[in-house]
Amino acid sequence: MDKTGADAFVFAKANGIIGKSFTAKRAHQFFSAKSIGELWTLLYRTQSPLVPEVLLSQQIEEKAFTDFIAQYVKFIDMYDKPERVLVDQLLLFEGENLKEIGASLCKGEKNPPKLIDLGSYSSLHYKAWPDIKKITRGTPFSWYNKVPSIHEQQQFEFKIDIQVCRHLWESAQREKGEASEALLELYKQEFIIKNIVWVLRLRLFYNMKNEDIISNLIYVTDKPGRSDPVAAPAIKILDWPLDEYEPWSNWKYSDLVNPHEDGQVWQIDPVWIERRNRVEINRKATKLFHQFPSDPCSLIGWYKMKNFELSCIRTAVESIRLNVNPEEAMEVVGGING
């Protein structure tokens, strides 16, 4: 299908799916379900399989994720020449597949792990298992040419994360127009807060030195310094007090900070920030999707909205299993405001 026709068809189809999805206001319905079976019926409009609750919980999450990826790949397939920015988004899952492969080989497993099906958009040579050098040859991950030791595994995975973030950043930069600017802003918010949460966790729970924390940040330039657009905001807060509300109340991202009550002991909460940012990313994604219906970047907005729905599904499943009340469960995904 030519680009104009594909853009119109894909947006109409994606919009229809969003209309039936459990994002924003409809996400509340997840948390009203009383059982895993009821949640299955709500999601898939069919009777739930007759399997134990633990297996049904797993099946709900796996089906939701598989359907999400399959639909996104199907959208890309609608184009005679798919836009690069859409295909580039799949490198995130390619990276996750490589992590699974590396972990399995590191453990000495004989059979390949279960991987995310990316259709024809996968560049890794899975049939070459267990030869890691052949699996990655000629791909963006060709540097991953040996089985990591248990001590190297985390380092290799971090390098994959850096590569994927830089790839997505550069992909958005190559696009032109207001939609690409909105997409770049969405990535920026996502990467910055990921770094900030990581800085706070390392300071609060590991008392790590500043130079060691900086070496663990993601970045989109040559190094994680004060000139890097996604590392700089996290570096800025390295010496901020963790138990004084005032500096955080005037921060650029103060809307994400856990509230302070007079007379109560307060400490910055990275989990709270992470949850609130999840909602903020969904808000930006919704705006990107609806504001630029004829631009390929719009579909990345759809992708992020569906990803938020996945977070809600996982949280709803766990809240039912653990008998968590709906209000507390909704707080876990950031407090859904609609």
N, C-alpha and C positions, 0 to 999 in steps of 0.2 A: 504494500500500500504506500502511495506517495506521502510525503511529509504532511502536507496540509490535511489530507483525508485522515491520516493516522492520528494526527494531533487531535482532531475533532472527535474521532471515534474513541480514542483512548481516554480522553477527558470525560466524555459522556459515560463510558463504562465505569471508569474509576469513581466518578461522582455517584453513580448508582450504587456501587459497592459501599462507599462511605455512608450513604444514606441508610444502609442496612447494618452498618457496623456499630460497635459499642464504643464509640469515642465521645468525648465531651459529655453532654447531658445524658446520653443513653448509657454511659458506663455505669451509672447508678444501678441499672437493672442487674448487673452482674452480682452486686453485693446484697441483693434481696433474695437470691437463690438460697434454698434451705439445704440442698444436697448436691453432690457432684453430678448425679443423674439429671437433676433439674437444670443445672448449669449447662450440661451437654445439650439438652433439648432446646434451651434458650439460644444457644450458639448455632446449632446445626439443624434445628427444626425436625429432628428425627428422634425416635426412641433410643435411649442410650444402650450400648452393648451390655450384655449380661456378664460382666467381669467384676472382680473385686475392686473396691473403691480406689485402692492404691494404683492399680493398673489403669483404671478409668481416668484418674487424675493425670497420669502420664500420657495417655492417649489424647486427652483434650489438648494438652500443651503441644504435643508433637503434631497433631493435625492442624492446629491453628497456625503453627510456624510453617509447616510444609505447604499449606494452602496459600499463605502469604507470599512465600518465595515463588511458588509456581505461578501465581497471578502476576507478580511483578515481571517475571521472565516472559510470560505470555504477552504482556503489554509491550515489552521491547521487541518481541517477535513481530508485532504488527507493522513495524517499519521496514521498508526495503533496505534502508541504510540507517540503522539505529543511531541515535545521537550518542556521542562519546560519553557525555555526562551521565547518561542512564546506565550504560554498560559499566562505566567506572565504579558505580556504586556497589557492584557485585564483588569488587576486590575485597571488600570487608569480609564476605563469607568465604572467599578463596583463602584469605588469611586464617580464618577460623578452621577451615579444613586442614590447612598445613599444620596448625598447632596440634590438631588431633592426631595427624599422621606422625609428627615428631614425638608426641607423648607416647604413642603406641610403640614406636620403634625404640624409644628410650627404655621402655619397660620390657622390651624383648618379646612383645606379643607376635604371634605367628600370623594372625589374620588381620586384615585392614580394619580400621574403625568405621563406624557408620558416619557417612559424610553428607553434607548439604548438597542437594542436586541442583546444579546451576545450568543444566542443559548444555547447549553448545557454547555457552559463555565461560566455561571453565577452561583455564589454561594449563592446569596441573595434569600430569600424565599418570592418572591413577593406576592404569594397568601395569605400570612399571614396578609396583609394590613387590618387594620391600626395598628397592634400590632408590634411596632418597635423591641421589645425584641425578638419576634419570627422571624421577618424578618432577623435579623443579627445572630441569634443563630447558633453556629458551623461554622461561617465564619471568615475570617481574621478581620472582623469589629465587632466582638461580644461585644467589649467594648461599642459600640454605642447602649446602651440598654434602652435609655429613650428619650422622645421627648424633644429637647432642647428648652429653653426659647429664646426669641428674642435676649437676651444679650449673650446667650451661643452659638448661631448658628455659628457665625464666628469662635469661638474657636474650635468647633467640626469640621468645614470644614478644618481649618488649620491642625488639627490633622490627618485628612484623607490625606491631601496633603503630610505631613511628612511621613506617613506610606507608601503611594504609591511610593514616591521617594526612600525610603530606600529599599523597596521591589524590585524595578527595579534595583537598584544598586547592591544589594546582588545577584539577579538573574544573572546579567552580570558577577559578580565575580566568580560564580560557574562554568561558562563555561571555557573551556581551548582553548588556541591557539591564533593566531594573530587576528582572527575575533572578538573574545571576547574582546581583548585588544582595538580594534578599536571601538567596541560598548561601552565599558566603557568610552573611551575618548569622544565619542559623548554625552553620558549622563552627563559626567563631565562638558563639555562645556555648555550644556543646563542648568544644575542646577546652575553652577557658575554665569552665566550671568543673570539668573532669580533673584538670590540673589543680584547681583550688581545693577540691575535695580531697585529692591525694595529698596535697601539702598539709592540710589540717589533720588527716589521719596519721601521717608520719610524725607530725609534731606531738599530737595528743597521745598516741598509743606506743610510739617507738622512740620518742625524744631524739630524733635523728638530727644530725648536724646539717646546717644550711647547704653546704656544698654537696652533701650526699643526696639531699632532697632534690636539688636542682638537676642532678644527673638522672633522676627518675621521672622527669617531666616530659610530656610529649611536646613536640615543636614542629614548625612548618618551614623554618629557615635552615641555616647550616648548623645551628646549635641552640640549646635552650637558654638564651640570655635575655637581657632587658630590652633588646631590640626585636625580639620575636613576638609577634602579635598574640599568640595563644599561651606563651610561657610567661610573658612579662607581668600580667596581673597576678599570677600566683607567686612570682618572685617578690612582688611588692608587699605581700602580707606575711612574709617569712618571719618578721620580727614583731608583728602586731600581737598585743596581749590577747590571750585566749579566753580570759575570764573578765574582760571589761567590755561592756556593751557599747559604750559611746563611740569608739572609732568605727565599729561595724555599722552603727546606725546611720552614719554619713557616707558609707561606702557606696560605690556604683551599683553593687548587687545587693543592697540592703533589703530589697523586697524578698530575697531568698533566705534571709537570716531568721533563725528561731527567735520568737518574741521574748521580751524581758518584762518581768513583773516586779514592781517595787517591793523591796524587802526580801526578795528571793535571790538565792545564789544563782548566778548565770554563767554558762560556758558556751562558747560557739559549738554548734552541732553540725558536723559535716553530713550526717545522714539526713537531717532536715533540709539542708541546702540541696542535696542531691535529689530529694523527692520533689521539692518545689520547682527545681529546674526542669524536671521531667514534664511538668505541666506547662512551663514556659516554652519549652521546645515544641510541645504539641500545639501551643497557641501560634507560634511563629510558622509552624508547618501548615496549619490550617489556613493562615493568611496567604502563604506562598501558593498553596494549591488553588484557592478560590480567586486570587487576584490576577493570576497569569495563566488562564486556561489554555492558551495557544502556545505556551512555551514549554519545552521539554523539562525545564527545572521544576515545573509544577508537579510532575510525577514524583519527584523526590519528596515534595510535601506530602503527597499521598502515602509514600513509603514510610515517612516518619510518623504520620497519624496512625497507620496500621501497627507500627512498632509500639506506639503508646497503648494501643488496644491489647497487644500481646502482654505488656506489663500488667494491665488490668486483669487479664485472664489468669496469669500466673498467681497474682495476688489473691484473686477471688478463690481459686482452687485451694491455695494454702490456708486462707482464712476459714473456709468451710471445714477443711480437715482438722484444723486446730481449734475450731469453735470460737473464732474471733468475731466480735460483734461488727456489724457493717460499718459503723462510724470509724472505728479503729482501722479497719481494713482499707477504707478509702483514704485515710491519712497516709498509709504506706505508699500509695501511688502519688502522693503529693497533695491530697485534699482536692477532689475534683470540683471545680467551680462551674463547669459548663461553658 
